[in-house]
Amino acid sequence: MYQVYLMKGEYEPWWFFEDWKTLVLSETSFPTYEEAVRSYNEHDEQLTSKYPFKKTKGNYLVAYWSEDESVYCESCEDDIQLYYGLMLLKNDKAIEEPANTCN
């Protein structure tokens, strides 16, 4: 099963910290890689058009941000960047290699 996650938080989605699922705004599951990629690409288009900054790490792990969106961190007494993350995962794990669609 494949999942497409949209996240919002104080760090990029590829860190997979213990609490990463608390940052999820939406999750959609798909039985096939092709369906998941279609959804991922649609979200990517929307987010790319909305946010001026984008960084990709690995396969299907992307962070988007705008410098004017931040949150105040009480423990560090400073503003920190707010990120929107988009991930396509297989069984809630990062996809190391693109799926083989020939099978």
Secondary structure, DSSP 4 states (H G I P E B T S, - for coil): -EEEEEEEESS-GGG--TTGGGGEEEEEEESSHHHHHHHHHHHHHHHHHH-SEEEE-SBSEEEEE-TT-EEEETTTTEEEE-EEEEEEEETTEEBSS---TT-
